[in-house]
Amino acid sequence: MNNNAKCSAGAKNLPQVADSIVMRLLTVSETAKELNIPRRTVYELVRDGVIPKLALNQRTIRIPIEGAIEVLTKLTQQSLIK
């Protein structure tokens, strides 16, 4: 088997793996717009560890939107119950 055959054989499995690990990452501003909350609130929720984040470097973070929506939904449900 030559190198090209190895690459093409591995590429067939790539979409299956990639589909399972793809997540939508947003900036703080995009997250605030998506969740209809102020940017400051997003920063506070990230700082407090309520919303998960991915730190790209010391100044740049991205937020997985699925995690943020899940957290916000739980917080909303808890506030409605009280």
TIBABA-417589 format. One record per residue: residue number from 1; residue in one letter; x, y, z of N, C-alpha, C in turn. Coordinates in Angstrom, 2 decimals. Example, Ala and Ser with C-alpha at 12.3 -4.5 7.8 and 13.67 -1.06 7.14 Angstrom:
2
   pos   code       npx       npy       npz      capx      capy      capz       cpx       cpy       cpz
     1      A     13.19     -5.69      7.80     12.30     -4.50      7.80     13.20     -3.30      7.80
     2      S     12.85     -2.25      7.08     13.67     -1.06      7.14     12.90      0.03      7.87
% end
This chain:
82
   pos   code       npx       npy       npz      capx      capy      capz       cpx       cpy       cpz
     1      M      0.86     -1.18      0.00      0.00      0.00      0.00      0.90      1.23      0.00
     2      N      0.68      2.15     -0.93      1.48      3.36     -0.97      0.89      4.44     -0.05
     3      N      1.61      5.55      0.09      1.17      6.62      0.99     -0.16      7.22      0.59
     4      N     -0.40      7.36     -0.72     -1.67      7.93     -1.18     -2.85      7.05     -0.78
     5      A     -2.66      5.75     -0.86     -3.73      4.82     -0.48     -4.02      4.93      1.01
     6      K     -2.97      5.09      1.82     -3.17      5.24      3.26     -3.95      6.51      3.57
     7      C     -3.61      7.60      2.90     -4.30      8.87      3.14     -5.76      8.80      2.75
     8      S     -6.03      8.22      1.58     -7.41      8.17      1.14     -8.23      7.20      1.99
     9      A     -7.61      6.14      2.47     -8.33      5.20      3.34     -8.67      5.87      4.66
    10      G     -7.74      6.65      5.21     -7.99      7.35      6.46     -9.02      8.47      6.29
    11      A     -9.04      9.08      5.13     -9.98     10.18      4.88    -11.42      9.71      4.88
    12      K    -11.65      8.45      4.55    -13.02      7.93      4.55    -13.61      7.96      5.96
    13      N    -12.79      7.75      6.96    -13.26      7.75      8.35    -13.32      9.14      8.95
    14      L    -12.68     10.11      8.34    -12.59     11.45      8.90    -13.94     12.12      9.12
    15      P    -14.88     12.11      8.16    -16.16     12.78      8.41    -16.90     12.23      9.62
    16      Q    -16.84     10.93      9.85    -17.51     10.34     11.00    -16.93     10.88     12.29
    17      V    -15.63     10.95     12.39    -14.96     11.46     13.58    -15.20     12.95     13.72
    18      A    -15.03     13.70     12.63    -15.18     15.15     12.66    -16.60     15.55     13.05
    19      D    -17.60     14.85     12.55    -18.98     15.19     12.87    -19.26     15.05     14.36
    20      S    -18.60     14.11     15.01    -18.88     13.88     16.42    -18.18     14.87     17.33
    21      I    -17.15     15.58     16.83    -16.42     16.50     17.70    -16.58     17.96     17.31
    22      V    -17.37     18.26     16.32    -17.56     19.63     15.89    -18.42     20.37     16.91
    23      M    -17.94     21.54     17.33    -18.75     22.37     18.19    -18.69     23.81     17.70
    24      R    -19.74     24.52     17.90    -19.85     25.89     17.44    -19.26     26.82     18.50
    25      L    -18.17     27.50     18.17    -17.52     28.41     19.11    -17.82     29.84     18.72
    26      L    -18.22     30.63     19.71    -18.57     32.03     19.47    -17.70     32.96     20.29
    27      T    -17.58     34.19     19.83    -16.93     35.23     20.64    -17.91     35.64     21.74
    28      V    -17.42     36.45     22.66    -18.30     36.95     23.73    -19.44     37.77     23.14
    29      S    -19.13     38.62     22.19    -20.17     39.45     21.56    -21.21     38.60     20.83
    30      E    -20.76     37.60     20.10    -21.69     36.71     19.40    -22.55     35.93     20.38
    31      T    -21.95     35.50     21.49    -22.70     34.77     22.51    -23.76     35.67     23.12
    32      A    -23.40     36.91     23.41    -24.35     37.86     23.99    -25.54     38.08     23.05
    33      K    -25.26     38.24     21.76    -26.33     38.42     20.79    -27.21     37.17     20.70
    34      E    -26.57     36.02     20.64    -27.29     34.75     20.51    -28.21     34.49     21.70
    35      L    -27.72     34.82     22.90    -28.48     34.56     24.11    -29.33     35.75     24.55
    36      N    -29.19     36.86     23.83    -29.94     38.08     24.13    -29.67     38.57     25.57
    37      I    -28.39     38.59     25.92    -27.96     39.12     27.21    -26.79     40.07     26.98
    38      P    -26.51     40.98     27.92    -25.39     41.91     27.74    -24.03     41.19     27.73
    39      R    -23.06     41.78     27.01    -21.71     41.23     26.98    -21.14     41.11     28.39
    40      R    -21.40     42.12     29.20    -20.88     42.10     30.58    -21.37     40.86     31.33
    41      T    -22.62     40.50     31.12    -23.18     39.31     31.77    -22.48     38.05     31.29
    42      V    -22.16     37.99     30.00    -21.44     36.83     29.48    -20.07     36.73     30.17
    43      Y    -19.35     37.85     30.25    -18.05     37.86     30.93    -18.18     37.42     32.38
    44      E    -19.22     37.89     33.07    -19.43     37.52     34.48    -19.72     36.02     34.61
    45      L    -20.55     35.50     33.73    -20.88     34.07     33.77    -19.66     33.20     33.47
    46      V    -18.83     33.67     32.54    -17.59     32.95     32.23    -16.64     33.02     33.43
    47      R    -16.48     34.22     33.99    -15.59     34.41     35.14    -15.99     33.54     36.32
    48      D    -17.29     33.43     36.54    -17.80     32.65     37.67    -17.83     31.15     37.38
    49      G    -17.49     30.77     36.15    -17.46     29.36     35.79    -18.82     28.77     35.47
    50      V    -19.80     29.63     35.28    -21.16     29.16     34.96    -21.24     28.74     33.50
    51      I    -20.64     29.53     32.62    -20.60     29.21     31.19    -19.20     28.69     30.87
    52      P    -19.10     27.56     30.18    -17.78     27.04     29.82    -17.09     27.92     28.79
    53      K    -15.76     27.90     28.77    -15.01     28.69     27.81    -13.83     27.90     27.29
    54      L    -13.32     28.33     26.16    -12.10     27.80     25.59    -11.15     28.97     25.46
    55      A    -10.04     28.95     26.20     -9.06     30.03     26.15     -8.08     29.76     25.02
    56      L     -8.07     30.64     24.02     -7.14     30.50     22.90     -5.78     31.06     23.26
    57      N     -5.77     32.12     24.07     -4.56     32.68     24.65     -4.99     33.49     25.87
    58      Q     -4.13     34.34     26.41     -4.49     35.05     27.64     -5.63     36.05     27.45
    59      R     -5.81     36.55     26.25     -6.83     37.58     26.02     -8.01     37.13     25.18
    60      T     -7.91     35.99     24.55     -8.94     35.56     23.61     -9.62     34.30     24.10
    61      I    -10.94     34.38     24.21    -11.71     33.20     24.60    -12.81     32.94     23.57
    62      R    -13.23     31.73     23.50    -14.38     31.35     22.70    -15.30     30.53     23.58
    63      I    -16.58     30.62     23.27    -17.59     29.97     24.10    -18.35     28.96     23.24
    64      P    -18.38     27.70     23.70    -19.19     26.71     22.97    -20.67     27.03     23.19
    65      I    -21.35     27.40     22.14    -22.73     27.90     22.26    -23.67     26.85     22.84
    66      E    -23.44     25.59     22.54    -24.33     24.56     23.07    -24.27     24.54     24.60
    67      G    -23.07     24.66     25.16    -22.92     24.69     26.62    -23.55     25.93     27.23
    68      A    -23.39     27.07     26.56    -23.95     28.32     27.06    -25.47     28.28     27.06
    69      I    -26.06     27.76     26.00    -27.52     27.67     25.92    -28.05     26.71     26.98
    70      E    -27.35     25.61     27.17    -27.77     24.63     28.18    -27.75     25.26     29.58
    71      V    -26.69     25.98     29.90    -26.57     26.63     31.21    -27.66     27.68     31.38
    72      L    -27.86     28.50     30.36    -28.87     29.55     30.45    -30.26     28.96     30.60
    73      T    -30.54     27.87     29.92    -31.84     27.19     30.04    -32.06     26.70     31.46
    74      K    -31.02     26.07     32.04    -31.14     25.59     33.42    -31.35     26.73     34.39
    75      L    -30.61     27.83     34.21    -30.76     28.99     35.10    -32.15     29.59     34.99
    76      T    -32.68     29.65     33.78    -34.02     30.19     33.55    -35.07     29.30     34.22
    77      Q    -34.92     27.99     34.06    -35.87     27.06     34.66    -35.82     27.15     36.18
    78      Q    -34.63     27.28     36.74    -34.50     27.39     38.21    -35.14     28.67     38.71
    79      S    -34.97     29.76     37.98    -35.56     31.03     38.43    -37.08     31.01     38.31
    80      L    -37.61     30.25     37.34    -39.05     30.14     37.19    -39.67     29.27     38.29
    81      I    -38.89     28.30     38.77    -39.38     27.40     39.82    -39.47     28.11     41.16
    82      K    -38.54     28.98     41.45    -38.50     29.66     42.75    -39.61     30.62     42.93
% end
